[in-house]
Amino acid sequence: MKKIFILLTLLLLFSGTFTVSFAQDSFMIIEDMDNVVGVGAAVLPDYVGSNDYTAGVAPFARIALPNSERYFLLNVTELYFNILDHPFLRFGPVLNYRFGRDDDVEDSRVKRMTEIDDTVEAGAFLGINWKINGDRRHRIVADVEALFDVGGEHDGTIGTISARYWHPVGKMFDVVLGIGFQYADSDYMNTYFGVSSTDSSLSGLPIYEADGGTSNFRIFPGVVMHLSPKWHLAAGVRYQRLVGDAEDSPVVDIAGDADQWIAGLGVAYSW
């Protein structure tokens, strides 16, 4: 166990460029394994709504309590604890570290806007992991998650609903198709998509106030290749479409793109 926590600490050092929206859909290799640690790499937008892309690496892990359905789950920036000892229901608290937006972004206009600091969010999740005919590899997974800013940066609320269908293809491959959408209140939306009068003067973008509502929907296919009972490779692509006031924001409509793509690869060790 000591070696596991050392590995997780080292992996966390490389997680700096990932956002929570990526975390929620990525590396779902861990959903049918009791204990697993791994690392993934991805190409993803420079910021949410950007049309410039960057690369990064991040950790994921799932550690189950002995003789129990309870587990800790680290998925990039989110840490979950399932408190239910139940064969398919899961519920518990979740913490998330949300990265902000600074002058490291590529777009020259957004670069000049007021920086958004990193923050911490806390909340809860509720979900199911339904094994079809008792097969852990053939399953339907669905989750509802709510997060609230406790770090004092956006002071908002974010809700996410997602579902994934997993299907085994022979002994070596599992394929997945997932969908999801996100709701955010006006505090969150205006922090990340609004343009204040000061930001307008700095960037040249028009003043814009974003209201709450559905901010995006997403679809994400992927595949896991089992190299052995302990070693696994995962690959996936996610398409996300920003909608509503997020899509209409000058940060997206003028300086970026509402169509967001992420491609990732991961390697994992399970036991």
RACOR-V915513 format. One record per pair of residues at least 24 apart in sequence whose ideal C-beta (glycine too) atoms are under 10 Angstrom apart, sorted by sequence separation. I is the first residue (numbers start at 1). J is the second residue. D is the distance in whole Angstrom. If there is no record, write none. Layout:
BEGIN
I:J:D  I:J:D
END
This chain:
BEGIN
15:39:9  18:42:7  21:45:10  36:60:8  37:61:4  38:62:9  96:120:7  97:121:8  122:146:10  123:147:4  124:148:9  140:164:7  141:165:8  158:182:6  159:183:4  160:184:9  186:210:7  188:212:7  189:213:7  216:240:5  217:241:6  218:242:10  237:261:7  238:262:4  14:39:7  15:40:10  17:42:9  19:44:7  36:61:6  37:62:8  95:120:7  96:121:4  121:146:10  122:147:7  123:148:5  139:164:8  140:165:6  141:166:7  158:183:7  159:184:8  186:211:5  187:212:8  215:240:10  216:241:6  217:242:9  237:262:7  238:263:8  11:37:8  14:40:10  18:44:7  19:45:8  22:48:10  35:61:8  36:62:5  37:63:8  95:121:7  96:122:8  121:147:4  122:148:6  123:149:10  139:165:8  140:166:8  157:183:8  158:184:5  159:185:9  184:210:9  185:211:9  186:212:4  189:215:7  216:242:5  217:243:7  236:262:8  237:263:5  238:264:8  11:38:8  14:41:9  17:44:8  21:48:7  35:62:7  36:63:8  94:121:8  95:122:6  96:123:8  120:147:10  121:148:6  122:149:9  123:150:9  138:165:9  139:166:5  157:184:7  158:185:8  184:211:10  185:212:4  186:213:9  188:215:8  215:242:7  216:243:6  236:263:7  237:264:8  11:39:5  19:47:8  20:48:10  34:62:7  35:63:6  36:64:10  94:122:7  95:123:8  121:149:5  122:150:5  138:166:6  139:167:9  156:184:6  157:185:5  184:212:6  185:213:9  214:242:10  215:243:7  216:244:9  235:263:8  236:264:6  8:37:7  10:39:9  11:40:10  17:46:9  19:48:6  33:62:6  34:63:8  35:64:6  93:122:7  94:123:5  120:149:8  121:150:6  122:151:9  137:166:7  138:167:6  139:168:10  156:185:5  157:186:10  158:187:10  183:212:8  184:213:8  214:243:6  215:244:6  235:264:7  236:265:8  7:37:6  30:60:6  32:62:10  34:64:4  93:123:7  94:124:6  119:149:6  120:150:6  121:151:7  136:166:9  137:167:8  138:168:6  154:184:9  155:185:9  156:186:7  157:187:7  158:188:6  183:213:7  184:214:8  185:215:10  213:243:8  214:244:5  215:245:8  216:246:6  234:264:8  235:265:5  236:266:8  4:35:8  7:38:10  27:58:8  29:60:8  30:61:7  31:62:8  33:64:9  34:65:10  93:124:6  94:125:5  119:150:8  120:151:4  135:166:9  137:168:4  154:185:9  156:187:3  157:188:7  158:189:10  183:214:6  184:215:5  213:244:5  214:245:9  215:246:4  216:247:9  234:265:7  235:266:8  5:37:10  7:39:9  26:58:8  27:59:9  28:60:9  30:62:4  34:66:10  92:124:7  93:125:8  119:151:3  120:152:9  121:153:9  135:167:10  136:168:9  137:169:10  155:187:5  156:188:3  182:214:7  183:215:7  184:216:9  212:244:9  213:245:6  214:246:9  215:247:9  233:265:7  234:266:4  4:37:6  27:60:4  29:62:9  91:124:7  92:125:7  118:151:7  119:152:7  120:153:9  121:154:9  132:165:9  135:168:7  154:187:6  155:188:8  156:189:7  181:214:6  182:215:5  183:216:9  211:244:8  212:245:8  213:246:8  233:266:7  234:267:8  3:37:10  22:56:9  26:60:8  27:61:10  34:68:10  42:76:9  91:125:7  92:126:9  117:151:8  119:153:4  123:157:8  127:161:10  132:166:9  137:171:9  153:187:10  154:188:5  156:190:8  181:215:8  182:216:5  210:244:8  211:245:5  232:266:8  233:267:6  234:268:7  23:58:8  27:62:10  34:69:9  40:75:10  90:125:7  91:126:5  92:127:10  117:152:9  118:153:7  119:154:7  121:156:9  123:158:8  125:160:9  127:162:9  128:163:9  129:164:10  131:166:10  132:167:9  139:174:10  141:176:9  145:180:10  153:188:10  154:189:9  156:191:7  181:216:7  182:217:8  210:245:4  232:267:7  233:268:8  22:58:8  35:71:9  40:76:8  90:126:7  91:127:7  117:153:5  119:155:9  121:157:9  123:159:9  127:163:9  137:173:10  138:174:9  142:178:10  154:190:8  155:191:8  156:192:9  180:216:9  181:217:4  182:218:8  209:245:8  210:246:7  231:267:8  232:268:5  17:54:6  19:56:10  23:60:8  34:71:7  36:73:10  37:74:9  89:126:8  90:127:5  116:153:7  117:154:10  119:156:10  121:158:7  123:160:10  129:166:10  137:174:5  139:176:10  141:178:8  142:179:10  143:180:9  145:182:9  146:183:9  147:184:10  148:185:10  154:191:4  180:217:7  181:218:7  208:245:8  211:248:10  231:268:7  232:269:8  17:55:7  18:56:5  89:127:8  90:128:7  116:154:8  136:174:10  142:180:10  149:187:8  153:191:7  154:192:7  179:217:7  180:218:5  210:248:8  230:268:9  231:269:6  232:270:7  17:56:3  18:57:8  88:127:9  89:128:6  90:129:6  149:188:7  153:192:10  179:218:7  180:219:8  210:249:6  230:269:6  231:270:8  16:56:7  17:57:8  18:58:5  88:128:5  89:129:8  148:188:10  178:218:8  179:219:5  180:220:8  208:248:8  209:249:10  227:267:9  230:270:6  15:56:7  16:57:9  17:58:8  18:59:10  30:71:9  77:118:10  83:124:10  88:129:5  89:130:10  147:188:9  178:219:7  179:220:8  208:249:6  210:251:9  227:268:10  228:269:10  229:270:8  230:271:6  14:56:7  15:57:7  16:58:8  31:73:9  84:126:9  86:128:10  87:129:9  88:130:5  149:191:9  177:219:8  178:220:5  208:250:5  210:252:10  216:258:9  218:260:8  220:262:8  222:264:8  224:266:9  228:270:10  229:271:9  14:57:4  15:58:4  30:73:7  77:120:10  78:121:9  82:125:8  84:127:10  86:129:10  87:130:9  88:131:7  177:220:8  178:221:8  207:250:9  208:251:8  13:57:10  14:58:6  15:59:6  30:74:9  77:121:9  80:124:9  81:125:10  87:131:8  176:220:8  177:221:5  178:222:8  205:249:9  206:250:5  208:252:10  216:260:8  218:262:9  220:264:10  222:266:9  224:268:9  226:270:9  14:59:7  15:60:10  30:75:7  78:123:10  80:125:6  82:127:9  176:221:7  177:222:8  205:250:4  208:253:9  11:57:8  12:58:8  13:59:9  175:221:7  176:222:5  204:250:9  205:251:7  208:254:10  11:58:7  12:59:6  28:75:9  78:125:9  80:127:10  82:129:10  87:134:10  175:222:7  176:223:7  203:250:8  206:253:10  11:59:3  27:75:7  174:222:9  175:223:5  176:224:8  203:251:9  205:253:10  206:254:8  10:59:8  11:60:8  26:75:7  27:76:7  96:145:9  98:147:8  174:223:7  175:224:8  193:242:8  205:254:6  9:59:9  11:61:8  25:75:9  26:76:6  54:104:9  173:223:6  174:224:4  200:250:9  204:254:9  205:255:7  8:59:6  23:74:9  24:75:7  25:76:10  50:101:9  54:105:9  88:139:9  90:141:9  94:145:7  96:147:6  98:149:8  100:151:10  173:224:7  174:225:8  193:244:9  194:245:9  199:250:9  203:254:10  204:255:10  7:59:8  8:60:10  23:75:5  24:76:9  47:99:9  49:101:10  54:106:8  73:125:10  88:140:10  94:146:9  95:147:9  96:148:10  172:224:9  173:225:6  174:226:8  193:245:6  199:251:9  203:255:8  8:61:6  22:75:10  23:76:4  24:77:10  47:100:9  48:101:8  52:105:7  53:106:9  88:141:10  90:143:8  91:144:10  94:147:7  96:149:10  98:151:8  100:153:7  172:225:6  173:226:7  193:246:5  7:61:8  22:76:6  23:77:5  24:78:7  47:101:5  52:106:4  96:150:10  97:151:9  100:154:9  169:223:8  172:226:5  192:246:8  193:247:9  195:249:7  8:63:9  20:75:9  22:77:8  23:78:5  46:101:9  47:102:9  50:105:7  51:106:9  52:107:6  95:150:9  96:151:10  98:153:8  157:212:9  159:214:10  160:215:10  169:224:10  171:226:7  172:227:8  189:244:8  190:245:9  193:248:8  194:249:7  195:250:5  5:61:10  20:76:8  21:77:10  50:106:7  51:107:8  98:154:8  156:212:8  159:215:10  160:216:10  161:217:10  162:218:8  164:220:8  166:222:9  168:224:9  169:225:10  170:226:10  189:245:6  193:249:4  194:250:9  195:251:7  4:61:7  18:75:10  19:76:8  20:77:5  47:104:9  50:107:7  158:215:8  189:246:7  192:249:8  193:250:9  194:251:8  5:63:9  18:76:5  19:77:7  20:78:6  46:104:8  47:105:5  49:107:10  52:110:9  160:218:10  162:220:9  164:222:9  166:224:9  168:226:9  174:232:9  176:234:9  178:236:9  180:238:9  182:240:9  188:246:10  193:251:6  4:63:7  15:74:10  18:77:6  46:105:5  47:106:9  181:240:10  186:245:9  190:249:9  192:251:8  193:252:7  195:254:10  45:105:10  46:106:5  47:107:8  50:110:8  69:129:9  98:158:9  174:234:9  176:236:8  178:238:8  180:240:9  181:241:10  182:242:10  184:244:9  189:249:8  192:252:10  193:253:10  195:255:10  15:76:6  16:77:10  46:107:7  49:110:9  182:243:10  183:244:10  184:245:9  1:63:8  12:74:8  15:77:6  96:158:9  181:243:9  184:246:8  11:74:9  47:110:7  80:143:10  8:72:10  12:76:10  46:110:9  182:246:9  11:76:10  12:77:9  80:145:9  8:74:7  78:145:9  121:188:10  47:116:9  78:147:9  24:96:9  119:191:9  23:96:8  23:97:10  23:98:10  116:191:6  20:96:5  116:192:7  19:96:10  20:97:8  21:98:10  20:98:5  18:97:10  19:98:7  20:99:8  19:99:6  16:97:10  18:99:7  19:100:10  114:195:10  15:97:8  17:99:7  19:101:10  113:195:7  114:196:7  16:99:7  113:196:9  15:99:9  114:198:6  12:97:9  110:195:10  113:198:9  114:199:6  109:195:10  113:199:4  17:104:9  112:199:8  113:200:9  137:224:9  114:202:7  110:199:9  112:201:9  113:202:6  114:203:9  137:226:9  98:188:10  101:191:9  109:199:9  112:202:4  113:203:5  100:191:9  101:192:7  111:202:9  112:203:5  100:192:9  110:202:10  111:203:8  112:204:8  113:205:8  109:202:9  110:203:7  112:205:9  98:192:9  109:203:4  108:203:9  109:204:6  110:205:8  107:203:9  108:204:9  109:205:6  32:129:8  31:129:7  107:205:10  32:131:8  20:121:8  24:125:10  16:118:9  34:136:10  32:135:9  33:136:8  32:136:4  31:136:9  32:137:6  31:137:10  32:138:9  32:139:7  31:139:7  32:141:9  31:141:6  28:141:8  24:143:8  24:145:7  20:145:10  20:147:8  31:164:8  28:162:10  32:166:7  25:160:10  31:166:7  24:160:6  28:164:6  32:168:10  21:158:9  25:162:7  20:158:8  24:162:6  28:166:8  113:251:8  21:160:8  25:164:8  20:160:9  110:250:9  109:250:8  110:251:6  32:174:8  109:251:8  110:252:10  113:255:9  31:174:10  49:192:8  48:192:6  49:193:7  107:251:9  110:254:10  111:255:10  29:174:8  31:176:9  47:192:8  48:193:8  109:254:8  110:255:5  28:174:10  105:251:10  109:255:5  110:256:8  29:176:9  107:254:10  108:255:9  109:256:10  28:176:6  107:255:5  106:255:10  107:256:7  28:178:7  101:251:9  105:255:9  25:176:10  105:256:10  25:178:6  24:178:10  25:179:10  25:180:7  24:180:7  24:182:8  21:180:9  21:182:7  20:182:10  49:215:10  48:215:9  49:216:10  48:216:8  60:234:9  28:220:9  32:224:9  48:240:9  25:218:6  29:222:9  31:224:10  38:231:10  49:242:6  21:215:9  24:218:9  25:219:9  26:220:8  28:222:7  29:223:10  30:224:10  36:230:9  38:232:8  40:234:7  42:236:9  44:238:9  48:242:8  21:216:7  25:220:5  27:222:9  29:224:5  38:233:10  40:235:10  42:237:10  45:240:9  24:220:10  26:222:9  28:224:8  29:225:10  36:232:8  38:234:8  40:236:9  42:238:9  44:240:10  21:218:8  25:222:9  27:224:10  29:226:9  33:230:10  49:246:7  48:246:8  49:247:9  33:232:8  49:249:7  49:250:10  50:251:8  51:252:9  30:232:10  49:251:5  50:252:8  29:232:6  48:251:9  49:252:4  52:255:10  29:233:9  30:234:9  47:251:8  48:252:8  49:253:9  51:255:8  52:256:8  29:234:4  47:252:10  50:255:8  51:256:5  52:257:9  28:234:8  29:235:10  49:255:8  50:256:5  51:257:4  58:264:9  60:266:7  62:268:9  27:234:6  29:236:9  49:256:4  50:257:7  51:258:9  53:260:10  57:264:10  59:266:10  61:268:9  26:234:9  28:236:8  47:255:10  48:256:9  49:257:7  51:259:8  53:261:8  55:263:10  56:264:10  57:265:10  58:266:9  60:268:7  61:269:10  62:270:9  27:236:8  47:256:8  49:258:7  51:260:9  53:262:9  55:264:10  57:266:10  26:236:7  46:256:8  50:260:8  53:263:9  25:236:8  45:256:8  49:260:7  26:238:8  45:257:8  48:260:7  25:238:5  24:238:10  45:259:10  25:240:9  45:260:5  22:238:8  44:260:8  45:261:8  21:238:9  44:261:8  45:262:8  22:240:9  43:261:8  44:262:4  21:240:7  43:262:7  44:263:8  42:262:6  43:263:5  44:264:8  42:263:6  43:264:8  41:263:10  42:264:3  43:265:10  41:264:7  42:265:7  40:264:5  41:265:6  42:266:9  40:265:6  41:266:8  39:265:10  40:266:3  41:267:9  39:266:7  40:267:8  38:266:6  39:267:6  40:268:9  38:267:6  39:268:8  38:268:3  39:269:10  37:268:7  38:269:7  36:268:5  37:269:6  38:270:8  36:269:7  37:270:8  35:269:9  36:270:4  37:271:9  33:268:8  35:270:6  36:271:8  26:262:8  30:266:9  33:269:10  34:270:8  35:271:5  25:262:8  27:264:7  29:266:6  33:270:4  34:271:8  22:260:10  26:264:6  27:265:10  28:266:10  29:267:9  30:268:7  32:270:9  33:271:9  21:260:9  25:264:9  27:266:5  29:268:5  22:262:6  26:266:8  27:267:10  30:270:8  21:262:9  27:268:8  29:270:9  22:264:8  19:262:10  18:262:10  18:264:10  7:269:9  4:271:10
END
